[in-house]
Amino acid sequence: MLLLGGAVSTVVVGWGYNASKLIKQVEDATGEKAAWLPFLWEHVIRFVTPAILWVLFFYLFAKDVMTTYGGYPTWAVFTFGWLPSLLFPFIFFGVPSLGLHFFNINKKPNDIETSKAIDA
């Protein structure tokens, strides 16, 4: 699960937040140019690191799924082990996030009135 979290984090930082923004933030935080960062750092954050983490995750996931655990049948390991471990994080984090986006809970009242005026 740590590999999955790391892979998702690198995708979010590299593509969602944008790696060039991260370089600018490093410059702002340190007060000097980020020339000490390697030339290909942005590409490593966007392509190389996520690729390595995703390959490792899928390889180890497939390896774990193929081996039985303590003599239990494969269907039981999947139903009571893998399915909850993949489904619960989505339910507890994904569904509330979608709800916030859908119902505009995180917007201020002025923003909602403005968006209604624009839609009309």
N, C-alpha and C positions, 0 to 999 in steps of 0.2 A: 504494500500500500504506500510505502514511502516513495518508491519509484514512480508510482502513478501521481502522487502529490507533487513530486519534483517535476515530472514531465508537464503536468498541467500548469504549474507555476512558471516554467520557462516559456511556455506558449503564451500565457497571459502577459508576462513581462516583455517578451520579445515582440509579440504582435499586437496585443491589446493596449499595453501601455506605451509601446514603441521604444526600442532600444536606444534610439538617438535622443529621446527625451531623458532617458536614464543617464546618458553621458552628460547632458546639459545639467541635470540635477547633481551629478558628482562634481561638476565644475562649480556650481553655485554653493555646494556644501563645503568644498575645500578652499574656494577662493582663488584657484589657479586653473590654468588650462589643463584639460585631461589628456595631454599629449603622451603621458606615461602609459595610457591604455594601448594595448596592441592594435595594430592597424585593422585587423580582421575581427576585432572584439564584437562588433555589432552583428557580424555574420555568424560568429560562433554562438552568440546568445539566441539568434533567430533560427538557425538551421542545425548546427552540429550538436549542441547539447540536447535539444529536444529529440533529435533523431536517435542519439545514443540511448537516452532514457526510455524512449518508446520501444526501441528494439529490445532492450534489456527487460522491460516490463512484460512485453508479450512473450518473450522467450521463457522467462521464469514463470509466468502465469500458465503457459501451455505445459511446462514441465510439472508444475504443481497439480494441474488438473488431470494429467495423465497418470499420476501415481495415486494409489488408494491410500486412505488414512486409517490406520489401525484395523484393517479388515472390513471396514464399512463399505457398502455398495456405492458405486459412483453416483447414482441418483440421490442418495441420502447426503453425500458430501456436498453435492451441488445445491440441493434444496435447502439444507440446514446450515451450510457453511458459506459457499461462494455467493449464492443469491442474496442472503441478508447483508453480507459484507459489502456488496456492490449497490444494493438497493437502498439501505438505510441512509448512507450519506446523501444520496440524491433526494430522498424524502425530507431529511432534516435540514438540508442546505439549499437544494435546488428549488423545491416547491415554494418555500417562503420567499426566495429571491424572485421567482416568477410572479408571485403574488404582489410583492412590492412594486414590480414593474407594471403589472396589469392594472392595479388599483391606484397607482400614483400616490402611494402612501408617503414616499420620501420627498414629495414636492411640497413647497410652501403654498399656502392658500392663494397668494397672488399669481403664482405660476399656473395653477389650475384654472383660474379665471381667465388668464391671458390665453392659455391653450384653447379654452372653450370659445373665446372671442375669435381666435384665428380660424377654428374649425367652422364657425357659423358663416 
